[in-house]
Amino acid sequence: MIMICGGEPAVSEETRKSWRERDDGDILNWHEIWKTRRYYEHYRSVLEGDVDDNNFTTKVSEVARTREVLNRGSVVRGSAERKRGLGEQDVDFLEGAPPDLQRQLRGEPAEEDSEQ
Protein backbone atom coordinates (compact mmCIF):
# COMPACT_ATOMS: atom_id res chain seq x y z
CA MET A 1 0.00 0.00 0.00
CA ILE A 2 1.28 3.48 -0.80
CA MET A 3 0.20 6.84 0.58
CA ILE A 4 0.94 9.56 -1.99
CA CYS A 5 1.21 13.15 -0.76
CA GLY A 6 1.83 16.54 -2.30
CA GLY A 7 4.42 17.29 0.37
CA GLU A 8 4.63 16.38 4.01
CA PRO A 9 1.58 14.35 5.03
CA ALA A 10 -0.65 16.00 7.62
CA VAL A 11 -0.64 13.02 9.97
CA SER A 12 0.55 12.46 13.50
CA GLU A 13 4.06 11.27 14.28
CA GLU A 14 2.53 8.03 15.50
CA THR A 15 0.92 7.44 12.08
CA ARG A 16 4.21 8.23 10.28
CA LYS A 17 6.03 5.79 12.56
CA SER A 18 3.53 3.04 11.83
CA TRP A 19 3.97 3.62 8.06
CA ARG A 20 7.79 3.55 8.36
CA GLU A 21 7.60 0.23 10.21
CA ARG A 22 5.32 -1.44 7.62
CA ASP A 23 6.77 -4.03 5.28
CA ASP A 24 3.89 -3.61 2.84
CA GLY A 25 3.60 0.16 2.64
CA ASP A 26 5.38 3.43 2.00
CA ILE A 27 4.74 7.17 1.98
CA LEU A 28 5.78 8.88 -1.25
CA ASN A 29 5.32 12.38 -2.56
CA TRP A 30 4.38 13.34 -6.11
CA HIS A 31 7.79 14.89 -6.72
CA GLU A 32 9.55 11.53 -6.15
CA ILE A 33 7.08 9.74 -8.41
CA TRP A 34 7.44 12.33 -11.17
CA LYS A 35 11.25 12.22 -10.94
CA THR A 36 11.25 8.41 -11.19
CA ARG A 37 8.88 8.50 -14.16
CA ARG A 38 11.03 11.08 -15.95
CA TYR A 39 14.16 8.99 -15.39
CA TYR A 40 12.45 5.87 -16.70
CA GLU A 41 11.05 7.69 -19.74
CA HIS A 42 14.54 9.00 -20.54
CA TYR A 43 15.85 5.42 -20.92
CA ARG A 44 12.62 3.71 -22.02
CA SER A 45 13.86 2.66 -25.47
CA VAL A 46 16.93 0.91 -24.00
CA LEU A 47 15.05 -0.66 -21.08
CA GLU A 48 12.39 -2.04 -23.41
CA GLY A 49 14.86 -2.93 -26.20
CA ASP A 50 12.96 -0.75 -28.69
CA VAL A 51 15.62 -0.53 -31.41
CA ASP A 52 13.20 1.28 -33.73
CA ASP A 53 12.94 4.24 -31.35
CA ASN A 54 14.87 7.29 -32.61
CA ASN A 55 16.59 7.69 -29.23
CA PHE A 56 17.81 4.09 -28.96
CA THR A 57 21.26 4.68 -30.52
CA THR A 58 21.86 7.81 -28.45
CA LYS A 59 20.95 6.00 -25.25
CA VAL A 60 23.11 2.97 -26.12
CA SER A 61 26.08 5.35 -26.53
CA GLU A 62 25.25 7.04 -23.22
CA VAL A 63 25.04 3.69 -21.43
CA ALA A 64 28.37 2.64 -23.02
CA ARG A 65 30.04 5.86 -21.77
CA THR A 66 28.64 5.24 -18.30
CA ARG A 67 29.95 1.66 -18.37
CA GLU A 68 33.37 3.00 -19.43
CA VAL A 69 33.44 5.39 -16.44
CA LEU A 70 32.43 2.58 -14.08
CA ASN A 71 35.10 0.27 -15.49
CA ARG A 72 37.73 3.00 -15.19
CA GLY A 73 36.67 3.59 -11.60
CA SER A 74 36.89 7.35 -12.01
CA VAL A 75 34.98 10.21 -13.58
CA VAL A 76 38.20 12.19 -14.03
CA ARG A 77 38.85 12.87 -17.70
CA GLY A 78 42.20 13.74 -19.21
CA SER A 79 42.83 17.15 -20.81
CA ALA A 80 42.21 15.83 -24.34
CA GLU A 81 38.82 14.44 -23.27
CA ARG A 82 37.92 17.69 -21.49
CA LYS A 83 38.77 19.71 -24.62
CA ARG A 84 36.34 17.56 -26.64
CA GLY A 85 33.59 18.48 -24.18
CA LEU A 86 30.69 16.32 -23.10
CA GLY A 87 29.18 15.83 -26.52
CA GLU A 88 25.52 16.05 -27.35
CA GLN A 89 23.24 16.26 -24.31
CA ASP A 90 19.56 15.33 -24.47
CA VAL A 91 18.60 16.29 -20.92
CA ASP A 92 18.43 19.79 -19.48
CA PHE A 93 20.43 19.14 -16.32
CA LEU A 94 19.81 22.72 -15.20
CA GLU A 95 16.07 22.13 -14.93
CA GLY A 96 15.06 22.55 -11.32
CA ALA A 97 18.34 24.24 -10.37
CA PRO A 98 18.10 27.65 -8.66
CA PRO A 99 17.87 30.48 -11.24
CA ASP A 100 21.13 32.09 -10.11
CA LEU A 101 23.00 28.79 -10.58
CA GLN A 102 21.42 28.36 -14.03
CA ARG A 103 22.62 31.85 -15.05
CA GLN A 104 26.09 31.18 -13.68
CA LEU A 105 26.46 27.88 -15.55
CA ARG A 106 25.21 29.47 -18.77
CA GLY A 107 27.77 32.26 -18.36
CA GLU A 108 25.11 34.94 -17.95
CA PRO A 109 25.57 37.90 -15.59
CA ALA A 110 24.19 37.64 -12.07
CA GLU A 111 20.75 39.15 -11.55
CA GLU A 112 22.09 42.14 -9.58
CA ASP A 113 24.64 42.80 -12.39
CA SER A 114 21.94 42.84 -15.07
CA GLU A 115 19.85 45.43 -13.19
CA GLN A 116 22.60 48.09 -13.34
N, C-alpha and C positions, 0 to 999 in steps of 0.2 A: 504494500500500500504506500502511496506517496501523497504527501501534502504539498501542494504547490502554492507559493506565496508571491506577492509582488515585491516583497522586501522582508523585513523581520515580521514573523507571525505574531499576532496580538494574542498570545496565549501565556499562561502562567509558566513559571520556571519548572514547576512540577510536570506540566504537560510536555514541555521541551525535553526534560530528562527522560520521561517515559518513551518519547519518540527516539531519542538517541540510543536507548537501551534495546530497542526492538531489533530483531533479526530480519523481520519481514517488512520494514518500513523505513522511510526517509523523509526529511523535509528539504525541499528544493525551492529555489526561487526562479522566476521566469528568466532572469538574466543568465543563470547557469545553463538552463535548457536551451536558450537561444544560442549561446556561445557553442555549446556542444553540437547543435544542429548545423551551425555555420561551418564548423570544423569538418563535420562529416560531409556536408555538401561540397566543400572544397576538394575533397579527395574521392568523391563518389565514384567517378569513372574507374579509378584504379581499384578501389575496394570491391566494386561489382564486376571488374574485368571487362568493362564496356569499351572495347578497342575501337568502336565506331564513333565514340564521343570525341569531339574536336579537342578537348582538353587532355585526353589520355596520354599523348606523347609528352606534353609539357609536364604532367604529373609524374610520369615514369622517370623523366630526367631529374625532377626535383627529389624524388625518392632515392634515385641513384646517388645524387650529391649528398643527401643526408646519410646514406649508408657509408659513403666515402669518409665523411667526417667522423662517424662512429668508429669505423675501422682504424682511422688515424689516431683516434683517442684525443683529438684536439680540434678546436674551432679556429685556431691560429692559422692564418694564411700568410704565405710568403709575400715579399714585395711585388713580385711579378703577378701573383694572383690578385693582390689588392688593386694593382693598376688596372687590371681587366674589369674590376667592379663586380657587382653581384649578378649581372645579367638581367634578363627580363624578369619582372616581378608581376605576379597576377593577383596579389592581395595588397590592399592598402593597409600597411602595418601601422600607419599613423591614426587610423580610425579609432576613436575612443580615447586617444591621448589628449592631455590638456592642450588647449589652443596655443599657449605660449611655447610649449615643447614642439608642437607641429610647425609653428613659424620658424623656430630655431633650426629644426632639422631640414626645413626647406630653404634655409638661408635668407629668410625674410627678416626685416627689422622688427625689433620688439615693439609691442603695442605702444609703449610710452614714447619710443623713438618716432613712430609714424604720425603721432599727434602733433609734433612740433613743426 
